[in-house]
Amino acid sequence: MLARGVRSDDVRAWQLTLRALLGPPVASDGIFGAQTEAATRASQQRFHGPATGVVRRGDLRISASTWVVGPDTRRAVQAALTAAP
């Protein structure tokens, strides 16, 4: 589960996903703070609700008919982070 206060590479991958989905100014620092929580709520409202601001395993399958975030996408995002200057 990802929620306020969690610090991890999974949070960073989620933040990058939020930026790709919504385009809000979400820091990709790996810290699930107020900004990430707000962006999470916005994505939950837009794609599937309920807007809890907490990311659970099932929430990682955000579907807007064509977009699904699963383990392969998470690995790709993490690989891109590693390769980024």
C-alpha positions, -999 to 999 in steps of 0.1 A, spaced: 0 0 0 12 35 -8 0 63 14 12 95 30 46 91 47 58 62 26 92 66 9 102 41 -18 110 34 -54 74 23 -58 62 57 -47 86 73 -73 72 50 -100 37 59 -90 45 96 -91 59 93 -126 27 74 -136 6 103 -121 26 128 -142 20 107 -173 -18 104 -166 -27 138 -153 2 161 -160 1 178 -126 33 191 -111 40 160 -89 75 157 -77 91 123 -85 111 122 -53 98 89 -39 81 106 -10 43 102 -7 34 136 6 4 159 3 10 167 -34 12 130 -43 -19 123 -22 -39 150 -40 -28 138 -74 -37 103 -64 -72 114 -54 -75 132 -87 -66 101 -107 -89 80 -86 -118 104 -93 -110 106 -130 -105 69 -136 -123 47 -111 -131 62 -77 -135 61 -48 -110 89 -42 -92 78 -10 -57 92 -18 -43 58 -9 -29 34 -35 -37 -3 -30 -26 -31 -52 -58 -31 -72 -55 7 -78 -23 1 -98 -46 -12 -125 -59 22 -134 -79 17 -166 -92 44 -188 -100 19 -215 -65 18 -228 -42 26 -199 -32 -1 -174 -4 3 -149 10 -31 -140 43 -46 -130 58 -43 -165 50 -6 -167 64 -1 -132 97 -18 -142 99 3 -173 94 35 -153 120 24 -128 144 15 -156 139 50 -171 146 65 -137 179 46 -135 189 57 -170 179 94 -165 208 118 -160 
